[in-house]
């Protein structure tokens, strides 16, 4: 896990050492163990190293091929690098290090872009061919590792984080207003846009190539992999699915234990992190585990259950881990926000500051941590979401129903009012089309409820999961911590995509009858969080964790912000986003913003996600568009 950056002066002007140094310094937190810079004429690459595999200088980057033709900067971890290394050695390749970086380099040299499908891991890299003057940028299947790029005039820049590109003198900084509208619709970005106009994120499962020898080089994007959730042609027995899941899950966790430095695991007390910790603890006795809890003195309603420390302690005792925990209060949110905005670079899905503190805690004890991200998206952890569109007349009807649910922050009728200051610049953005376009490449017949649920699983893997992974990377790397996600092992994902919906969701038939016979506005089982999801995973994990954990109701990792925003943090909210000095009102209507926020502070409507998004946007403006 590291940080990479580089730029090319397409017009031929030589790159500058000082600029490359500034780019590296901007992402120094991603790699506290070393720095490397390489430049030749109008091309320059830089790298910050977090040493995890092969701590020697032989693994330093930028890394050159044996014949010095290729230069690589790489961020990530290839878990099957030893198997690939054996294949390449049989083909005559000689290795000078024990690192996966050298394996990736020689794999791409030998197999070209086809090598990407061979990698089981997380990665983003830039490979420069000095002979053909071609640049190859690539990102892993799921988007675990980020990679950004921008083209301004005769400049092409790329980096693990946008702030590295912003270190280039005279790079324009303008807010992408259409991306702002997209975010305030979904509390996420579904397109490859960012909050900075002209800066894009390379989509997961893609590579991009550019021929710099041409007079006007263009970046050509190629999709090499995509999710495909579907019902199996021939269904095996439930017992067979259980045994295969058990084998693949253990294999996935054990693969990701490879490390030459200290390794631990997040432990929330839920099924995903508990199961990962259980398998890891079998091979690493007394493994360090980490939990973030909350001061719930002023919490109310469902927020009373948000502190998972007791559940995590029980699992830690059960598995004999070395357990660590931290407790947050409302003041911690306020203190973290400027630093968090710097590292996240733009608002993204969810209220991520608890994750920031959890990563900070873990980084004090280990250099690598296992995370449960992906378990919900692969095995159907949010049934109350999918149920809303499980019965649809056709694709367009399905889009209408599911789009309505994912309109997360404000009602549709408020959009034009809220964006009044910039409405002429964004009124041609149709967010329903953005939502619909997510499905362009998911070839799946839509005839049964299972088909529609598989469509929903695809959607959430492409959007919600990707947003979570971006946040996971940024907050872990802010602390020089490598975060790994065993649920996104290739073999386990392949299994999950072909696993029948009937083994993931409980009582689907009953829910369909509810869907057909009840009004959508009623607050019955159709809308409630439950233990209906991840059924096959729950069955298998009873072998590793107590039954009470395996069968517990699904709960997300969230702070009691709904209470804090109308209690201890109400002054902070009003001072930050309702004051005369608030920058957000250059883009959002002050009266509409104030009314929507006050609806929350007065207890009329829960708008905690909206308020968090406003706070994050204000912090972004202060940090990146001062």
Phi and psi in degrees as a GROMACS rama.xvg file:
@    title "Ramachandran Plot"
@    xaxis  label "Phi"
@    yaxis  label "Psi"
@TYPE xy
-152.681  -162.672  UNK-2
-137.11  139.783  UNK-3
-128.854  156.93  UNK-4
-162.197  162.084  UNK-5
-177.946  168.042  UNK-6
-154.879  157.631  UNK-7
-129.823  128.861  UNK-8
-87.7818  99.0852  UNK-9
-60.1207  -31.2535  UNK-10
-72.3178  -10.2179  UNK-11
106.928  -9.877  UNK-12
-64.182  141.252  UNK-13
-66.279  143.166  UNK-14
-73.7848  159.344  UNK-15
-110.606  135.925  UNK-16
-57.4417  -42.0634  UNK-17
-63.6544  -35.8329  UNK-18
-68.2837  -44.2298  UNK-19
-62.3318  -38.2021  UNK-20
-63.2847  -41.5821  UNK-21
-65.9666  -38.1892  UNK-22
-63.4116  -43.1213  UNK-23
-64.6767  -40.9527  UNK-24
-64.1628  -33.5236  UNK-25
-64.4605  -24.2074  UNK-26
-120.461  28.9195  UNK-27
-60.1336  -30.8665  UNK-28
-61.6149  -26.6332  UNK-29
-72.9557  -21.5687  UNK-30
-148.432  82.4328  UNK-31
-78.0392  -2.54436  UNK-32
-98.822  -0.368313  UNK-33
167.2  160.531  UNK-34
-139.198  140.012  UNK-35
-137.748  143.094  UNK-36
-133.873  135.491  UNK-37
-135.03  136.203  UNK-38
-146.299  147.81  UNK-39
-152.043  108.336  UNK-40
62.2879  -120.817  UNK-41
-94.2051  13.5933  UNK-42
-123.487  134.909  UNK-43
-142.188  141.743  UNK-44
-129.389  145.861  UNK-45
-141.219  157.526  UNK-46
-150.158  138.754  UNK-47
-114.083  132.073  UNK-48
-107.255  130.436  UNK-49
-109.446  104.048  UNK-50
-77.9329  118.027  UNK-51
-125.587  -42.5756  UNK-52
-116.592  127.903  UNK-53
56.8062  93.3144  UNK-54
-81.8573  0.959384  UNK-55
-78.9499  170.106  UNK-56
-67.671  -17.5531  UNK-57
-63.3597  -20.3368  UNK-58
-97.1623  6.94793  UNK-59
-68.6802  156.786  UNK-60
-130.786  160.98  UNK-61
-56.9686  140.971  UNK-62
-107.574  134.719  UNK-63
-103.588  147.497  UNK-64
-70.3444  166.29  UNK-65
-58.4191  -35.4961  UNK-66
-92.793  3.91005  UNK-67
69.0255  13.8759  UNK-68
-78.5152  -36.0449  UNK-69
-111.586  146.013  UNK-70
-128.781  129.074  UNK-71
-120.518  137.875  UNK-72
-124.541  130.693  UNK-73
-139.624  140.613  UNK-74
-128.961  124.856  UNK-75
139.939  -157.941  UNK-76
-152.981  126.344  UNK-77
-101.986  108.9  UNK-78
-74.2018  -24.4199  UNK-79
-99.1406  29.5802  UNK-80
-66.6353  -29.9995  UNK-81
-68.0184  -40.4224  UNK-82
-64.6028  -43.9049  UNK-83
-66.066  -36.5803  UNK-84
-61.3554  -42.1843  UNK-85
-60.9243  -42.07  UNK-86
-61.0949  -44.4526  UNK-87
-70.1171  -36.4582  UNK-88
-63.15  -37.9621  UNK-89
-65.269  -23.3914  UNK-90
-89.8156  0.358534  UNK-91
105.988  0.198667  UNK-92
-75.7113  140.006  UNK-93
-110.663  135.015  UNK-94
-111.387  144.269  UNK-95
-115.918  4.49539  UNK-96
-144.602  176.464  UNK-97
-107.414  14.1391  UNK-98
-90.2226  153.975  UNK-99
-71.6587  -19.8881  UNK-100
-61.1736  -44.6859  UNK-101
-67.4092  -32.759  UNK-102
-66.806  -44.6363  UNK-103
-60.3452  -44.7375  UNK-104
-57.6133  -51.6497  UNK-105
-71.0707  -28.9837  UNK-106
-63.9803  -45.1967  UNK-107
-70.0888  -36.1844  UNK-108
-60.6932  -43.0732  UNK-109
-80.0607  -47.0311  UNK-110
-101.81  -6.32015  UNK-111
67.6205  -155.943  UNK-112
-58.3553  -20.2462  UNK-113
-62.3547  -21.1453  UNK-114
-62.5648  -27.9127  UNK-115
-59.0434  -36.233  UNK-116
-73.4564  -14.3045  UNK-117
-86.5953  -18.7595  UNK-118
-79.8776  127.27  UNK-119
-107.807  98.4132  UNK-120
169.167  -159.876  UNK-121
-122.948  133.711  UNK-122
-161.7  153.232  UNK-123
-146.521  135.127  UNK-124
-151.936  162.281  UNK-125
-127.014  128.768  UNK-126
-124.084  122.607  UNK-127
-105.749  127.253  UNK-128
-98.269  107.943  UNK-129
-68.7894  -25.0278  UNK-130
-79.563  -51.0338  UNK-131
-89.6248  -9.16566  UNK-132
57.5876  48.8551  UNK-133
-117.153  141.438  UNK-134
-109.569  133.269  UNK-135
-117.555  122.303  UNK-136
-110.698  139.908  UNK-137
-149.154  153.247  UNK-138
-137.446  149.228  UNK-139
-66.0342  168.609  UNK-140
-53.6505  -41.674  UNK-141
-101.855  -12.8302  UNK-142
86.4537  29.8878  UNK-143
-66.4292  -39.6496  UNK-144
-106.555  131.694  UNK-145
-85.6946  155.897  UNK-146
-153.741  121.659  UNK-147
-110.853  157.088  UNK-148
-150.223  157.836  UNK-149
-151.086  151.893  UNK-150
-128.44  113.894  UNK-151
-128.567  114.901  UNK-152
60.3561  -122.666  UNK-153
-98.291  21.2536  UNK-154
-114.409  132.813  UNK-155
-121.281  119.364  UNK-156
-125.235  154.978  UNK-157
-153.848  152.883  UNK-158
-172.054  161.627  UNK-159
-67.6928  -28.3887  UNK-160
-136.955  148.968  UNK-161
-63.0425  -32.7242  UNK-162
-62.1294  -25.392  UNK-163
-66.763  -39.3893  UNK-164
-70.2428  -31.8957  UNK-165
-69.0611  -12.4022  UNK-166
-75.7922  -11.2419  UNK-167
-75.4025  125.95  UNK-168
-58.0119  140.306  UNK-169
69.2459  10.7117  UNK-170
-69.0242  125.622  UNK-171
-66.171  140.54  UNK-172
-121.407  109.742  UNK-173
-137.339  140.34  UNK-174
-68.9902  132.489  UNK-175
-83.7452  100.003  UNK-176
-66.0773  -32.4166  UNK-177
-69.2927  -35.4957  UNK-178
-66.3714  -34.1088  UNK-179
-62.1843  -44.5781  UNK-180
-63.1226  -41.5932  UNK-181
-59.7452  -44.87  UNK-182
-64.0165  -44.8433  UNK-183
-75.676  -2.98504  UNK-184
-88.7547  -46.5854  UNK-185
-112.627  -2.4496  UNK-186
50.6  39.8801  UNK-187
-170.828  168.645  UNK-188
-115.995  116.526  UNK-189
-88.3184  -25.9687  UNK-190
-85.7769  -175.655  UNK-191
-91.4939  17.6867  UNK-192
-76.1627  162.813  UNK-193
-128.793  179.52  UNK-194
-72.7649  -10.3466  UNK-195
-104.145  121.218  UNK-196
-59.3283  129.963  UNK-197
90.5043  -9.88956  UNK-198
-101.948  127.092  UNK-199
-122.816  157.374  UNK-200
-101.975  133.213  UNK-201
-65.3122  124.01  UNK-202
-63.6417  150.329  UNK-203
-56.6321  150.792  UNK-204
67.2498  24.2043  UNK-205
-128.124  155.345  UNK-206
-129.742  159.864  UNK-207
-134.349  139.269  UNK-208
-127.016  150.709  UNK-209
-144.531  131.442  UNK-210
-95.1006  101.335  UNK-211
-76.8159  -10.9067  UNK-212
-75.5478  -16.1033  UNK-213
-78.3203  162.457  UNK-214
-72.7892  -29.9263  UNK-215
-138.064  74.4117  UNK-216
-66.3539  140.858  UNK-217
-119.324  143.476  UNK-218
-80.0711  120.261  UNK-219
-105.563  116.506  UNK-220
-91.3719  137.214  UNK-221
-130.832  129.161  UNK-222
-85.3734  121.645  UNK-223
-108.175  -9.64789  UNK-224
-159.05  151.68  UNK-225
-153.769  157.175  UNK-226
-66.3871  148.522  UNK-227
-148.353  88.475  UNK-228
-82.2328  126.726  UNK-229
-157.015  159.926  UNK-230
-75.2139  142.71  UNK-231
-68.043  147.265  UNK-232
-66.1153  -42.0924  UNK-233
-128.744  114.036  UNK-234
-86.0017  131.757  UNK-235
-83.0879  179.986  UNK-236
-75.9317  159.457  UNK-237
-59.8993  -38.3785  UNK-238
-63.2199  -40.5152  UNK-239
-64.95  -41.6363  UNK-240
-62.9283  -40.9533  UNK-241
-61.2771  -47.5729  UNK-242
-65.1049  -39.0735  UNK-243
-68.4806  -39.9695  UNK-244
-62.9448  -42.7235  UNK-245
-58.2404  -47.5793  UNK-246
-62.5982  -46.6352  UNK-247
-69.4157  -35.3975  UNK-248
-67.396  -47.0014  UNK-249
-61.4196  -40.8611  UNK-250
-61.2386  -42.9864  UNK-251
-63.2273  -48.0747  UNK-252
-63.9942  -45.64  UNK-253
-64.5918  -35.3674  UNK-254
-58.2605  -38.5545  UNK-255
-89.3087  8.55832  UNK-256
-86.1432  -8.19882  UNK-257
-63.968  124.298  UNK-258
-171.182  144.138  UNK-259
-99.5475  8.01034  UNK-260
-132.559  174.857  UNK-261
-63.1394  138.782  UNK-262
-131.281  139.663  UNK-263
-138.137  -166.013  UNK-264
-147.995  138.766  UNK-265
-67.6972  148.043  UNK-266
-144.908  100.324  UNK-267
-89.6604  -18.2653  UNK-268
98.5917  -8.43505  UNK-269
-83.671  175.054  UNK-270
-67.2257  -38.3204  UNK-271
-66.6702  -57.4973  UNK-272
-67.8889  -34.077  UNK-273
-65.1936  -41.4003  UNK-274
-67.5929  -42.508  UNK-275
-61.0414  -45.593  UNK-276
-62.3253  -38.9118  UNK-277
-61.0635  -46.175  UNK-278
-68.6682  -42.53  UNK-279
-63.2399  -40.1929  UNK-280
-66.1269  -26.1669  UNK-281
-63.3463  -36.2168  UNK-282
-96.6869  -19.6139  UNK-283
-129.731  81.2714  UNK-284
-55.4871  144.526  UNK-285
61.377  30.3803  UNK-286
-56.7564  143.703  UNK-287
-73.8108  134.149  UNK-288
-127.334  155.203  UNK-289
-138.338  131.915  UNK-290
-133.129  141.675  UNK-291
-113.5  124.471  UNK-292
-117.308  -178.519  UNK-293
-135.406  146.722  UNK-294
-77.1738  111.685  UNK-295
-103.45  23.1352  UNK-296
-56.6349  -34.0045  UNK-297
-109.743  9.42598  UNK-298
-75.7854  158.369  UNK-299
-146.262  166.026  UNK-300
61.0392  -139.187  UNK-301
-66.8951  -17.0654  UNK-302
-67.4535  -16.4492  UNK-303
-58.7469  -28.4194  UNK-304
-91.4441  5.15606  UNK-305
-73.306  -22.7021  UNK-306
-83.2408  111.94  UNK-307
-100.054  14.1525  UNK-308
-61.584  -41.9803  UNK-309
-64.0465  -43.3794  UNK-310
-63.3589  -40.1832  UNK-311
-66.3059  -39.5764  UNK-312
-62.2778  -40.4563  UNK-313
-61.5777  -43.5725  UNK-314
-67.8741  -40.2622  UNK-315
-60.9354  -41.9084  UNK-316
-65.2932  -41.8653  UNK-317
-61.8925  -38.559  UNK-318
-97.53  -2.586  UNK-319
59.3534  47.5694  UNK-320
-90.0802  164.924  UNK-321
-92.1762  103.034  UNK-322
-99.6489  141.785  UNK-323
-132.344  144.578  UNK-324
-144.781  157.631  UNK-325
-134.55  151.942  UNK-326
-122.333  131.383  UNK-327
-108.943  148.514  UNK-328
-125.289  -178.03  UNK-329
-61.4968  -32.8018  UNK-330
-64.9428  -27.8542  UNK-331
-66.2679  -34.868  UNK-332
-61.6182  -47.7339  UNK-333
-62.6832  -41.5109  UNK-334
-68.9842  -32.9294  UNK-335
-79.8621  -23.8059  UNK-336
-57.5406  -47.5665  UNK-337
-60.96  -44.3739  UNK-338
-66.3942  -40.3115  UNK-339
-63.1023  -42.3486  UNK-340
-61.8429  -38.2939  UNK-341
-61.3429  -43.8286  UNK-342
-81.9237  -37.7903  UNK-343
-71.9256  -29.5277  UNK-344
75.4208  -23.0551  UNK-345
-165.165  154.393  UNK-346
-60.1272  141.594  UNK-347
-137.825  -175.424  UNK-348
-61.5299  138.924  UNK-349
79.2722  169.474  UNK-350
-98.4137  98.5304  UNK-351
-92.1551  -0.704507  UNK-352
-66.8695  -31.1035  UNK-353
-61.3278  -37.7738  UNK-354
-63.6932  -35.4271  UNK-355
-60.9044  -45.5553  UNK-356
-70.8618  -33.6832  UNK-357
-64.0491  -41.8774  UNK-358
-65.5545  -38.7418  UNK-359
-60.6049  -43.9644  UNK-360
-61.6255  -48.8141  UNK-361
-61.9324  -38.4434  UNK-362
-66.3943  -17.1819  UNK-363
-75.428  -15.3865  UNK-364
-122.74  -29.0523  UNK-365
-138.642  169.733  UNK-366
-110.864  -15.0567  UNK-367
-133.275  137.249  UNK-368
-135.895  141.228  UNK-369
-90.7578  138.346  UNK-370
-123.391  150.156  UNK-371
-88.6125  9.87065  UNK-372
-57.8908  139.505  UNK-373
101.867  -21.2552  UNK-374
-61.5283  -43.1034  UNK-375
-65.1621  -44.5641  UNK-376
-71.7764  -31.0094  UNK-377
-80.7205  -32.6516  UNK-378
-118.94  15.3733  UNK-379
77.4395  54.7987  UNK-380
-82.5734  -5.83723  UNK-381
-122.895  62.8513  UNK-382
-58.5793  -34.0074  UNK-383
-64.5267  -19.3037  UNK-384
-78.9415  -50.4644  UNK-385
-65.9188  -34.0309  UNK-386
-59.0175  -29.1348  UNK-387
-66.5625  -21.2424  UNK-388
-125.572  16.7373  UNK-389
-67.2903  -28.3419  UNK-390
-114.534  109.563  UNK-391
-135.569  152.043  UNK-392
-74.8495  -36.5282  UNK-393
-166.659  -174.696  UNK-394
-60.7699  -45.2595  UNK-395
-65.1616  -38.038  UNK-396
-64.358  -41.8841  UNK-397
-58.979  -45.6731  UNK-398
-59.5282  -44.6168  UNK-399
-58.9553  -44.6465  UNK-400
-68.7147  -45.5472  UNK-401
-76.4208  -34.7677  UNK-402
-61.2068  -40.173  UNK-403
-59.7342  -38.5023  UNK-404
-69.4982  -40.0436  UNK-405
-82.529  4.21787  UNK-406
-76.8559  81.7043  UNK-407
-82.9332  -29.3849  UNK-408
-100.169  -45.2011  UNK-409
-141.619  154.842  UNK-410
-63.4228  149.831  UNK-411
-56.3428  -34.914  UNK-412
-68.5208  -15.1708  UNK-413
-92.6424  -9.3679  UNK-414
-60.873  -52.3662  UNK-415
-62.3037  -37.064  UNK-416
-66.2474  -46.1926  UNK-417
-64.024  -39.5862  UNK-418
-96.2605  20.1926  UNK-419
-50.9166  -41.7262  UNK-420
-62.2489  -25.5165  UNK-421
-124.336  15.6272  UNK-422
-56.2328  -39.915  UNK-423
-59.7345  -24.2037  UNK-424
-86.6275  -15.8121  UNK-425
-127.355  -0.821495  UNK-426
-70.5375  -6.13253  UNK-427
-94.7876  3.18133  UNK-428
-86.6768  120.938  UNK-429
-107.314  100.794  UNK-430
-67.2414  -25.1375  UNK-431
-63.3737  -37.6431  UNK-432
-66.4564  -38.446  UNK-433
-60.2158  -44.1478  UNK-434
-62.3179  -48.3697  UNK-435
-63.264  -36.8573  UNK-436
-65.7606  -18.7243  UNK-437
-58.2294  -28.9183  UNK-438
-91.1239  6.21652  UNK-439
-55.5007  -30.3741  UNK-440
-113.17  9.28853  UNK-441
-94.7476  92.7648  UNK-442
-77.9262  106.179  UNK-443
-155.343  124.137  UNK-444
-64.547  150.494  UNK-445
-124.133  88.1423  UNK-446
-124.133  -31.8067  UNK-447
-120.729  168.877  UNK-448
-59.765  -36.5579  UNK-449
-62.0212  -38.4699  UNK-450
-62.0533  -42.8273  UNK-451
-68.6091  -35.9802  UNK-452
-67.8192  -39.0912  UNK-453
-62.3159  -34.8977  UNK-454
-61.7801  -41.3261  UNK-455
-67.2469  -39.5933  UNK-456
-62.2587  -40.4334  UNK-457
-60.7901  -48.874  UNK-458
-57.4652  -46.5165  UNK-459
-71.391  -32.0922  UNK-460
-66.6961  -36.4043  UNK-461
-78.0267  -25.5904  UNK-462
-119.229  -65.4892  UNK-463
-63.2743  -48.6151  UNK-464
-61.9419  -43.136  UNK-465
-60.6142  -41.3352  UNK-466
-61.0303  -41.7877  UNK-467
-63.7279  -38.4478  UNK-468
-68.1933  -38.2197  UNK-469
-59.8506  -45.7922  UNK-470
-63.8152  -45.1626  UNK-471
-55.8159  -45.4176  UNK-472
-64.0354  -48.5873  UNK-473
-64.8282  -42.7227  UNK-474
-76.4497  -30.4815  UNK-475
-72.468  -45.5613  UNK-476
-69.2633  -20.9563  UNK-477
-58.9656  -25.7172  UNK-478
-111.228  15.5872  UNK-479
61.5984  39.5674  UNK-480
-119.506  130.539  UNK-481
-90.1663  121.731  UNK-482
-103.933  128.958  UNK-483
-116.64  149.127  UNK-484
-127.561  88.0235  UNK-485
-57.7147  -29.26  UNK-486
-65.466  -14.6778  UNK-487
-104.638  31.8967  UNK-488
-70.0986  138.325  UNK-489
-55.3557  -47.5803  UNK-490
-65.8187  -36.8977  UNK-491
-69.9207  -39.4519  UNK-492
-65.0896  -43.1724  UNK-493
-58.195  -40.8594  UNK-494
-64.3374  -47.1005  UNK-495
-62.0781  -37.6137  UNK-496
-68.8803  -23.2387  UNK-497
-104.275  -0.0266537  UNK-498
-75.5263  131.043  UNK-499
-58.9456  141.35  UNK-500
-56.9465  -33.8476  UNK-501
-62.2013  -21.4842  UNK-502
-92.1573  -9.57541  UNK-503
-96.9948  -41.6853  UNK-504
-111.384  136.268  UNK-505
-92.0131  141.09  UNK-506
60.6675  37.8584  UNK-507
-62.1355  -40.2299  UNK-508
-60.8835  -41.7309  UNK-509
-65.4687  -37.391  UNK-510
-66.5962  -38.6489  UNK-511
-62.3977  -40.7942  UNK-512
-63.808  -38.9828  UNK-513
-61.4495  -44.9371  UNK-514
-58.4758  -40.6204  UNK-515
-76.6852  -28.3319  UNK-516
-110.58  -10.6296  UNK-517
-113.642  154.101  UNK-518
-68.2841  141.639  UNK-519
-64.2934  -23.9032  UNK-520
-79.8903  -8.41594  UNK-521
-75.5097  143.47  UNK-522
-97.7827  62.7354  UNK-523
-98.6869  -157.179  UNK-524
-55.9997  -30.7771  UNK-525
-55.2781  -27.8293  UNK-526
-112.939  -3.46581  UNK-527
-94.6956  145.24  UNK-528
-66.9926  142.923  UNK-529
-154.323  -176.922  UNK-530
-100.324  22.7957  UNK-531
-73.6487  -20.4438  UNK-532
-89.1846  166.048  UNK-533
55.9091  39.8901  UNK-534
-60.2941  -47.6202  UNK-535
-67.1955  -35.3754  UNK-536
-66.0575  -41.8062  UNK-537
-61.507  -42.1262  UNK-538
-59.7029  -47.362  UNK-539
-68.9956  -38.2775  UNK-540
-74.089  -11.8871  UNK-541
-61.7025  -18.1429  UNK-542
-74.2448  -16.5834  UNK-543
-118.938  -27.1876  UNK-544
-130.667  162.261  UNK-545
-56.8946  149.425  UNK-546
-59.1884  -34.3914  UNK-547
-62.0505  -31.9482  UNK-548
-76.3702  -45.547  UNK-549
-62.9748  -30.1167  UNK-550
-105.459  10.2356  UNK-551
-68.857  151.937  UNK-552
-64.4983  137.462  UNK-553
-61.3866  133.323  UNK-554
-141.284  132.533  UNK-555
-78.6536  169.3  UNK-556
-93.1055  102.112  UNK-557
-146.207  149.005  UNK-558
-87.7779  163.271  UNK-559
-79.6659  54.0278  UNK-560
-68.1762  -29.8008  UNK-561
-57.1464  -40.8587  UNK-562
-75.1454  -43.0122  UNK-563
-63.0489  -36.8933  UNK-564
-68.1913  -18.6201  UNK-565
-115.588  14.913  UNK-566
-132.157  -109.918  UNK-567
-57.896  -30.6684  UNK-568
-100.714  8.84634  UNK-569
-64.9437  -36.7939  UNK-570
-67.3348  -39.5967  UNK-571
-61.9219  -42.4953  UNK-572
-61.7174  -49.2663  UNK-573
-66.4183  -38.4664  UNK-574
-68.2414  -34.8545  UNK-575
-81.8501  -43.8066  UNK-576
-122.469  -5.36127  UNK-577
-114.001  -2.48392  UNK-578
-77.7433  167.418  UNK-579
-65.747  -23.2857  UNK-580
-89.4216  -2.98179  UNK-581
-65.2769  127.067  UNK-582
-73.4803  -23.8481  UNK-583
-59.4888  -23.4272  UNK-584
-77.2148  -3.45793  UNK-585
-69.7831  -21.1636  UNK-586
-121.933  -23.7605  UNK-587
-120.992  140.125  UNK-588
-63.9185  126.042  UNK-589
-63.151  -45.4773  UNK-590
-65.2764  -42.7896  UNK-591
-66.6391  -43.231  UNK-592
-59.4397  -47.7749  UNK-593
-60.8583  -45.0264  UNK-594
-61.0905  -44.3198  UNK-595
-67.0472  -38.5067  UNK-596
-68.0737  -43.3776  UNK-597
-66.5673  -26.5981  UNK-598
-60.5804  -32.5243  UNK-599
-77.8366  -49.8064  UNK-600
-62.6608  -24.6899  UNK-601
-90.3398  -1.24224  UNK-602
84.3632  10.2371  UNK-603
-77.088  -38.6088  UNK-604
-146.955  142.647  UNK-605
-82.9973  106.232  UNK-606
-118.7  37.7617  UNK-607
-61.3607  -38.6678  UNK-608
-67.0553  -38.8574  UNK-609
-64.715  -45.3627  UNK-610
-64.3339  -42.7798  UNK-611
-60.2984  -40.3449  UNK-612
-65.5955  -38.7428  UNK-613
-64.007  -44.9048  UNK-614
-60.7973  -42.0282  UNK-615
-66.685  -39.8444  UNK-616
-65.2754  -41.7982  UNK-617
-61.8057  -41.8747  UNK-618
-67.473  -36.794  UNK-619
-61.8084  -46.1017  UNK-620
-60.1006  -41.7287  UNK-621
-65.8311  -35.653  UNK-622
-83.5075  -42.0454  UNK-623
-113.74  -15.128  UNK-624
-132.954  57.8151  UNK-625
